[in-house]
Amino acid sequence: MRIVSTWETQGSKAIAALVNRGSVHLSLEPVVRKIIADVRQNGDSALRKYSAKWDGFEEKQSLRVSLREMNAALKSVKKDQPDFIAALELAANNIRKFCEWQKPKEWLRTLQPGVRVGQIVRPLERVGCYVPGGRYPLPSTLLMTVIPAQVAGVREIEVVSPRPARETLAAAALLGVKTFYCIGGAQAIAALAYGTRSVSRVDKIVGPGNSFVTTAKKLVAFDCAIDMLAGPTEALIVSHAGNPTFIAADLVAQAEHDPETSVAFVTTSAKLAKEVVDECTRLASGNAIAMESLKRNGLVIVTRKRSEAIDVANAIASEHTTVEHEDVPNIKSAGSIFVGNYSAQPLGDYASGPNHVLPTGGAARFRGGLSVSDFLKVISGQEISRVGLRKLGPSVVRLAEAEGLKAHAEAVRVRMGVNRA
C-alpha cells in the first residue's frame, strides 16, 4: 500500500486517479457485442457454445436447473452443513425485514379542493438475478437479489449463475426460487435481455458480475433495464484514532475479492496511517489475491484536517465507506455506510440487512445500493372533480395557449363548458 498526502503532487494525482476510475472496460465492448448478437440470433445454441467454452457445459446438459436438483441440494447441505443453513436463514430474515421497511408506500392526498393526487406502487413483472459463480460462488448474492424482488411482489424471478455451487442451489431452494439457469457471462445477460427458446426475456437485470457481465449490461441497457454497472469491489475507511487492526482487517477483507479491488484509508494521523499499512501487510500474508490488490490499488491518504478527509471520501464515493459516528451527517456519496469500530464491512456483505449489491466506479455520486425500489414502479396518479376542474382549468388553459398547444387547452375547455375562442 502507498501512503500519500493531500498537500503533495503525488497525493493529488493518486486521489484524482481514484476519483476518475470507471466500472467498464471499453476494450471489451467489441467482443461482448459479438456475443450478444450471437445469442440474439442463435439463442440456445449460442448459449450452449459459450457455456461449453468457458463453464465446462456438457453437450446434453440442461440449461435449466430443475426444482428437484435445487431441493436435493438443500437437503444435502442441511445434512452436511446445518450451521450454514442456519446462517442463511438468519441473513435472509434480516434482509427481508430491511426490504419490507424500505418498500415505498402508496398514498392519495387532497392537494386542494377537488384535486386528489397520489402514487401507485406496482412490481415489475419479470426480473433476472445474476449470481456470480467464478472464483468465489456467492449464495449471499442470491439472497441480496432475490429477496428484494420477492418483497416487491415480482411475479417471475429468474436466476442465472454459471457452475452454481451446491450452496447456491440450496439458497435458491430455501427462498423458493422456481427458475434457475446454469449460465453466466455476457451470454447470460443477452439471454435475459432478449430471450431464447429456453430463457424468458425479463424486464430488468440485477446483480454483480465480472467485466464481461458489466459490459454486457451496459450494452443491453437500452432494451432491458439494469440496476447499475458494478465493477470491482471498493472499500474506504475514514478514521483518525481508530483501531489499526480493525481498519486493516476490513481493507484486507474487501481486497481478497479480486486483484482489481480498490481499497483506501483516509486519516489525519500519520502514525495511524503507518500502523494500518503494517497491519494490512501482516493480515494479508498468505492471501495472494489480497496482497496483489493491496499492492496494485491500496492507498492510504493523509489529510491536514478532518473536514478535508470527508471531502476526499465524498469525492471518491466508494462502494463501502466506514466512518466514525460524528462524520455520518457529512458523508454525501457512498454505496453503503458503516459506522464505528464494530460495524465490520463483511457484516453488510452477508447478514446485517442492507444490500451488498452496491454502486462502484464513482456511481455512488448518484445512486445507492440495490433496494426493493429497484423492483417497483412508482406511478403517479390524479383524480380531479368538477370543483377541482374549476380551480385548475383556467390556469391550465392559459399555460397551454402560451405554449401553442391548442388541443391541450381545448381538452380542458370542453369539460369546463367554455366556448371556443
C-alpha positions as CSV (number, residue, x, y, z in Angstrom):
1,M,0.0,0.0,0.0
2,R,1.1,3.5,-0.7
3,I,0.9,6.4,1.7
4,V,0.3,9.8,0.1
5,S,-0.6,13.2,1.5
6,T,-3.1,15.6,0.0
7,W,-0.6,18.5,0.0
8,E,1.8,16.7,-2.3
9,T,1.6,16.4,-6.1
10,Q,1.9,12.7,-5.9
11,G,-1.0,12.5,-3.4
12,S,-3.2,14.8,-5.6
13,K,-2.6,12.6,-8.7
14,A,-3.3,9.4,-6.8
15,I,-6.6,10.7,-5.4
16,A,-7.6,12.1,-8.9
17,A,-6.9,8.6,-10.4
18,L,-9.2,7.0,-7.8
19,V,-11.9,9.6,-8.2
20,N,-11.9,9.1,-12.0
21,R,-11.9,5.4,-12.0
22,G,-14.6,3.6,-14.1
23,S,-16.6,0.4,-13.9
24,V,-16.5,-0.7,-17.5
25,H,-13.5,-1.8,-19.7
26,L,-14.3,-0.1,-23.1
27,S,-11.8,-2.5,-24.7
28,L,-14.2,-5.4,-24.1
29,E,-17.2,-3.9,-26.0
30,P,-16.4,-5.3,-29.4
31,V,-16.1,-8.9,-28.2
32,V,-19.1,-8.6,-25.9
33,R,-21.2,-7.0,-28.7
34,K,-20.5,-10.1,-30.8
35,I,-21.6,-12.4,-28.0
36,I,-24.8,-10.5,-27.6
37,A,-25.5,-10.5,-31.3
38,D,-24.8,-14.3,-31.5
39,V,-27.2,-15.0,-28.6
40,R,-29.9,-12.8,-30.2
41,Q,-29.6,-14.6,-33.5
42,N,-28.9,-18.2,-32.4
43,G,-30.5,-18.4,-29.0
44,D,-29.9,-21.6,-27.0
45,S,-27.2,-23.0,-29.4
46,A,-25.1,-19.9,-28.8
47,L,-25.7,-20.2,-25.0
48,R,-24.5,-23.8,-25.1
49,K,-21.5,-22.9,-27.2
50,Y,-20.2,-20.2,-24.9
51,S,-21.1,-22.2,-21.8
52,A,-19.2,-25.2,-23.1
53,K,-16.2,-23.0,-23.9
54,W,-16.0,-21.1,-20.6
55,D,-18.0,-23.0,-18.0
56,G,-17.4,-26.7,-18.8
57,F,-21.0,-27.2,-20.0
58,E,-21.8,-30.7,-21.2
59,E,-23.5,-31.5,-24.5
60,K,-26.7,-33.0,-23.1
61,Q,-26.8,-30.8,-20.0
62,S,-30.0,-28.8,-19.5
63,L,-29.7,-25.0,-19.4
64,R,-32.2,-25.0,-16.5
65,V,-31.7,-26.4,-13.1
66,S,-34.8,-28.5,-12.0
67,L,-36.7,-27.9,-8.8
68,R,-35.7,-31.5,-7.9
69,E,-32.0,-30.6,-8.2
70,M,-32.4,-27.5,-6.1
71,N,-34.4,-29.3,-3.4
72,A,-31.8,-32.1,-3.4
73,A,-29.0,-29.6,-2.8
74,L,-30.9,-28.0,0.1
75,K,-31.5,-31.5,1.6
76,S,-27.8,-32.4,1.2
77,V,-26.5,-29.1,2.6
78,K,-28.9,-29.3,5.6
79,K,-27.4,-32.7,6.4
80,D,-23.8,-31.8,5.9
81,Q,-23.8,-28.1,7.0
82,P,-26.7,-27.3,9.3
83,D,-24.9,-24.3,10.6
84,F,-24.6,-22.9,7.1
85,I,-28.4,-23.2,6.6
86,A,-29.0,-21.5,10.0
87,A,-26.7,-18.7,8.9
88,L,-28.6,-18.4,5.6
89,E,-31.9,-18.2,7.4
90,L,-30.7,-15.5,9.7
91,A,-29.3,-13.4,6.9
92,A,-32.5,-14.0,4.8
93,N,-34.7,-12.9,7.6
94,N,-32.7,-9.7,8.2
95,I,-32.6,-8.8,4.5
96,R,-36.3,-9.4,4.2
97,K,-37.2,-7.3,7.1
98,F,-35.0,-4.5,5.9
99,C,-36.6,-4.7,2.4
100,E,-40.1,-4.5,4.0
101,W,-39.1,-1.3,5.9
102,Q,-37.6,0.1,2.6
103,K,-40.7,-0.5,0.4
104,P,-42.3,2.7,-0.7
105,K,-46.0,3.1,0.3
106,E,-49.0,4.0,-1.8
107,W,-50.7,7.2,-0.9
108,L,-53.5,9.5,-2.0
109,R,-53.9,13.1,-0.7
110,T,-56.0,16.1,-1.4
111,L,-53.9,18.8,-2.9
112,Q,-56.7,21.4,-2.9
113,P,-60.5,21.0,-3.0
114,G,-61.4,18.7,-5.8
115,V,-57.8,17.7,-6.7
116,R,-56.6,14.4,-5.3
117,V,-53.1,13.2,-6.2
118,G,-51.0,10.2,-5.2
119,Q,-48.6,7.4,-6.0
120,I,-49.4,3.9,-7.0
121,V,-46.8,1.2,-6.4
122,R,-46.6,-1.8,-8.8
123,P,-43.9,-4.5,-9.0
124,L,-42.1,-5.4,-12.2
125,E,-43.5,-8.5,-13.9
126,R,-40.2,-10.4,-14.6
127,V,-36.6,-9.9,-13.4
128,G,-33.3,-11.7,-13.9
129,C,-30.9,-12.0,-11.0
130,Y,-27.2,-12.6,-11.9
131,V,-25.3,-14.6,-9.2
132,P,-21.6,-14.8,-9.8
133,G,-20.1,-18.4,-9.8
134,G,-16.5,-17.8,-10.7
135,R,-13.6,-17.5,-8.3
136,Y,-16.0,-17.5,-5.3
137,P,-19.6,-18.8,-5.5
138,L,-21.8,-16.3,-3.9
139,P,-25.0,-17.6,-2.4
140,S,-25.2,-14.4,-0.4
141,T,-25.7,-12.5,-3.7
142,L,-28.7,-14.8,-4.4
143,L,-30.2,-13.6,-1.2
144,M,-29.5,-10.0,-1.9
145,T,-31.1,-10.0,-5.4
146,V,-34.0,-12.4,-4.9
147,I,-35.3,-11.3,-1.6
148,P,-36.0,-7.6,-2.5
149,A,-37.7,-8.9,-5.7
150,Q,-39.9,-11.1,-3.6
151,V,-40.7,-8.4,-1.2
152,A,-41.6,-6.1,-4.1
153,G,-44.0,-8.7,-5.4
154,V,-42.3,-9.6,-8.7
155,R,-44.2,-12.4,-10.3
156,E,-41.4,-14.2,-12.1
157,I,-37.8,-14.2,-10.8
158,E,-35.2,-15.9,-13.0
159,V,-31.7,-16.6,-11.5
160,V,-28.7,-17.2,-13.7
161,S,-25.4,-18.5,-12.3
162,P,-22.5,-20.3,-14.1
163,R,-21.4,-23.6,-12.5
164,P,-23.7,-23.0,-9.5
165,A,-22.3,-24.3,-6.2
166,R,-24.4,-26.7,-4.1
167,E,-24.7,-23.9,-1.5
168,T,-26.1,-21.5,-4.1
169,L,-28.7,-24.1,-5.3
170,A,-29.6,-24.7,-1.6
171,A,-30.1,-21.0,-1.0
172,A,-32.3,-20.8,-4.1
173,A,-34.5,-23.7,-2.8
174,L,-34.6,-22.1,0.6
175,L,-36.1,-18.9,-0.9
176,G,-38.5,-20.8,-3.1
177,V,-36.8,-19.9,-6.4
178,K,-38.5,-21.7,-9.3
179,T,-36.5,-20.7,-12.3
180,F,-32.7,-21.2,-12.2
181,Y,-30.4,-21.3,-15.3
182,C,-26.8,-22.6,-15.0
183,I,-25.4,-20.0,-17.4
184,G,-23.3,-16.9,-16.9
185,G,-21.2,-14.3,-18.5
186,A,-22.2,-11.9,-21.3
187,Q,-24.2,-14.7,-22.9
188,A,-26.5,-15.0,-19.9
189,I,-27.1,-11.2,-19.9
190,A,-28.0,-11.4,-23.6
191,A,-30.4,-14.3,-23.0
192,L,-32.2,-12.4,-20.2
193,A,-32.4,-9.2,-22.1
194,Y,-33.7,-10.7,-25.4
195,G,-34.9,-14.2,-24.5
196,T,-34.2,-17.5,-26.2
197,R,-36.3,-20.7,-26.6
198,S,-35.3,-21.8,-23.0
199,V,-34.8,-18.4,-21.3
200,S,-37.6,-15.9,-20.9
201,R,-37.0,-12.3,-21.6
202,V,-37.0,-10.1,-18.4
203,D,-37.9,-6.5,-17.7
204,K,-34.8,-5.8,-15.6
205,I,-31.4,-7.5,-14.9
206,V,-29.8,-7.1,-11.4
207,G,-26.7,-8.4,-9.7
208,P,-22.9,-8.0,-10.0
209,G,-20.5,-9.9,-12.3
210,N,-17.2,-9.7,-14.0
211,S,-16.1,-7.2,-16.6
212,F,-17.9,-9.2,-19.4
213,V,-21.1,-9.2,-17.4
214,T,-20.9,-5.5,-16.6
215,T,-20.1,-4.6,-20.2
216,A,-23.0,-6.7,-21.5
217,K,-25.3,-5.0,-19.0
218,K,-24.2,-1.6,-20.4
219,L,-24.8,-2.7,-24.0
220,V,-28.3,-4.1,-23.4
221,A,-29.4,-1.2,-21.1
222,F,-31.5,0.5,-23.9
223,D,-33.5,-2.7,-24.4
224,C,-33.7,-4.0,-20.9
225,A,-33.5,-2.1,-17.6
226,I,-30.5,-2.8,-15.4
227,D,-29.7,-1.9,-11.8
228,M,-26.2,-0.5,-12.2
229,L,-22.8,-1.1,-13.7
230,A,-21.0,-2.8,-10.8
231,G,-17.2,-3.1,-11.2
232,P,-14.5,-4.4,-8.9
233,T,-15.1,-4.2,-5.2
234,E,-14.2,-0.9,-3.4
235,A,-13.6,-0.1,0.3
236,L,-12.8,3.2,2.0
237,I,-12.3,3.9,5.7
238,V,-12.1,7.3,7.3
239,S,-10.7,7.3,10.9
240,H,-8.3,9.4,13.0
241,A,-7.9,7.5,16.2
242,G,-9.4,4.0,15.4
243,N,-8.1,0.5,16.0
244,P,-5.5,-0.2,13.3
245,T,-6.2,-3.9,13.3
246,F,-9.9,-3.4,12.8
247,I,-9.3,-1.0,10.0
248,A,-6.8,-3.2,8.3
249,A,-9.0,-6.3,8.7
250,D,-11.8,-4.6,6.7
251,L,-9.4,-3.4,4.0
252,V,-7.9,-6.9,3.6
253,A,-11.4,-8.5,3.7
254,Q,-12.5,-6.5,0.6
255,A,-9.1,-6.8,-1.1
256,E,-9.4,-10.6,-1.3
257,H,-12.3,-10.3,-3.7
258,D,-10.2,-9.6,-6.7
259,P,-6.8,-8.2,-7.7
260,E,-8.6,-5.2,-9.2
261,T,-10.3,-4.3,-5.8
262,S,-9.6,-0.8,-4.7
263,V,-9.1,-0.1,-1.0
264,A,-8.3,3.3,0.6
265,F,-7.8,4.6,4.1
266,V,-8.1,8.3,4.9
267,T,-6.8,9.9,8.1
268,T,-5.3,13.0,9.7
269,S,-2.9,10.8,11.7
270,A,0.4,9.9,10.0
271,K,1.1,7.5,12.9
272,L,-2.2,5.6,12.4
273,A,-1.5,5.5,8.6
274,K,1.7,3.7,9.2
275,E,0.1,1.3,11.7
276,V,-2.7,0.4,9.2
277,V,-0.2,-0.3,6.4
278,D,1.8,-2.6,8.7
279,E,-1.4,-4.4,9.8
280,C,-2.6,-4.8,6.2
281,T,0.7,-6.5,5.3
282,R,0.5,-8.8,8.3
283,L,-3.1,-9.8,7.8
284,A,-2.8,-10.3,4.1
285,S,0.2,-12.5,4.4
286,G,-0.6,-15.8,2.6
287,N,-3.6,-14.4,0.8
288,A,-2.2,-13.9,-2.7
289,I,-5.3,-12.1,-4.1
290,A,-5.4,-9.6,-1.2
291,M,-1.7,-9.0,-1.4
292,E,-1.9,-8.3,-5.1
293,S,-4.9,-6.0,-4.6
294,L,-3.2,-4.0,-1.9
295,K,0.0,-3.7,-3.9
296,R,-1.9,-2.5,-7.1
297,N,-4.7,-0.5,-5.7
298,G,-4.1,0.1,-1.9
299,L,-3.9,3.7,-0.9
300,V,-3.5,5.5,2.4
301,I,-4.3,9.2,2.3
302,V,-3.1,11.6,5.0
303,T,-5.0,14.9,5.2
304,R,-4.4,18.1,7.2
305,K,-7.9,18.4,8.6
306,R,-10.9,16.2,9.4
307,S,-13.1,18.1,7.1
308,E,-10.6,17.5,4.2
309,A,-10.7,13.8,4.9
310,I,-14.5,13.9,4.5
311,D,-14.1,15.9,1.2
312,V,-11.8,13.2,-0.1
313,A,-14.2,10.4,0.9
314,N,-17.1,12.1,-0.8
315,A,-15.0,12.7,-4.0
316,I,-14.0,9.0,-4.1
317,A,-17.7,7.9,-3.5
318,S,-16.7,4.4,-2.5
319,E,-18.9,1.3,-2.6
320,H,-18.2,0.5,1.1
321,T,-17.4,3.5,3.4
322,T,-16.7,3.3,7.1
323,V,-16.7,6.5,9.2
324,E,-16.9,7.5,12.8
325,H,-20.3,8.4,14.2
326,E,-19.8,12.1,14.2
327,D,-18.9,12.1,10.5
328,V,-22.0,10.4,9.2
329,P,-24.0,13.6,8.6
330,N,-21.2,14.9,6.3
331,I,-21.0,11.8,4.1
332,K,-22.9,12.6,0.9
333,S,-21.7,9.9,-1.5
334,A,-21.3,6.2,-0.6
335,G,-22.7,2.9,-1.6
336,S,-23.3,1.8,2.0
337,I,-22.1,3.4,5.2
338,F,-20.6,1.5,8.1
339,V,-20.5,3.4,11.4
340,G,-17.9,2.9,14.1
341,N,-15.4,0.3,15.2
342,Y,-17.7,-2.7,15.3
343,S,-19.6,-2.3,12.1
344,A,-17.3,-4.6,10.1
345,Q,-17.9,-4.3,6.4
346,P,-18.4,-8.1,5.9
347,L,-21.4,-7.8,8.2
348,G,-23.1,-5.8,5.5
349,D,-21.9,-8.2,2.8
350,Y,-23.8,-11.1,4.4
351,A,-26.3,-10.6,7.2
352,S,-27.0,-7.1,8.7
353,G,-29.9,-6.5,6.3
354,P,-28.9,-3.7,3.8
355,N,-28.0,-4.9,0.3
356,H,-24.4,-5.8,-0.7
357,V,-25.1,-5.1,-4.5
358,L,-23.6,-1.6,-4.4
359,P,-22.5,1.1,-6.9
360,T,-18.8,1.2,-7.8
361,G,-16.7,3.3,-10.1
362,G,-18.0,6.6,-8.6
363,A,-21.6,5.7,-9.2
364,A,-22.4,6.3,-5.5
365,R,-22.4,10.0,-6.5
366,F,-25.9,9.5,-7.9
367,R,-27.3,6.3,-6.5
368,G,-27.3,3.9,-3.5
369,G,-27.3,0.2,-3.4
370,L,-29.8,-2.3,-4.8
371,S,-33.1,-2.0,-2.9
372,V,-36.7,-3.1,-3.1
373,S,-37.4,0.1,-5.0
374,D,-35.3,-1.3,-7.9
375,F,-38.1,-3.9,-8.5
376,L,-41.0,-1.4,-8.3
377,K,-42.6,1.2,-10.5
378,V,-43.9,4.2,-8.6
379,I,-46.7,5.5,-10.8
380,S,-48.2,8.9,-10.2
381,G,-52.0,9.4,-10.2
382,Q,-54.6,12.1,-10.1
383,E,-58.3,12.4,-9.7
384,I,-60.0,15.8,-10.5
385,S,-63.6,16.6,-9.7
386,R,-65.7,19.3,-11.2
387,V,-64.8,21.6,-8.3
388,G,-61.1,20.9,-8.9
389,L,-61.5,21.5,-12.7
390,R,-63.0,24.9,-12.0
391,K,-59.9,25.7,-9.8
392,L,-57.3,24.3,-12.2
393,G,-58.9,24.7,-15.6
394,P,-58.4,28.4,-16.3
395,S,-54.7,28.3,-15.4
396,V,-54.1,25.2,-17.5
397,V,-55.9,26.7,-20.5
398,R,-53.7,29.8,-20.2
399,L,-50.5,27.8,-19.9
400,A,-51.4,25.6,-22.8
401,E,-52.2,28.5,-25.1
402,A,-48.9,30.2,-24.1
403,E,-47.1,27.1,-25.4
404,G,-49.2,27.0,-28.6
405,L,-50.8,23.6,-27.7
406,K,-54.4,24.4,-28.6
407,A,-55.7,20.9,-28.3
408,H,-54.4,20.7,-24.7
409,A,-56.4,23.9,-23.9
410,E,-59.5,22.5,-25.7
411,A,-59.4,19.3,-23.7
412,V,-59.9,21.3,-20.6
413,R,-62.3,23.8,-22.1
414,V,-64.8,21.2,-23.2
415,R,-65.0,19.9,-19.6
416,M,-65.4,23.4,-18.3
417,G,-68.3,24.2,-20.7
418,V,-66.4,27.1,-22.1
419,N,-67.0,28.0,-25.8
420,R,-64.0,28.1,-28.1
421,A,-62.4,31.4,-28.6
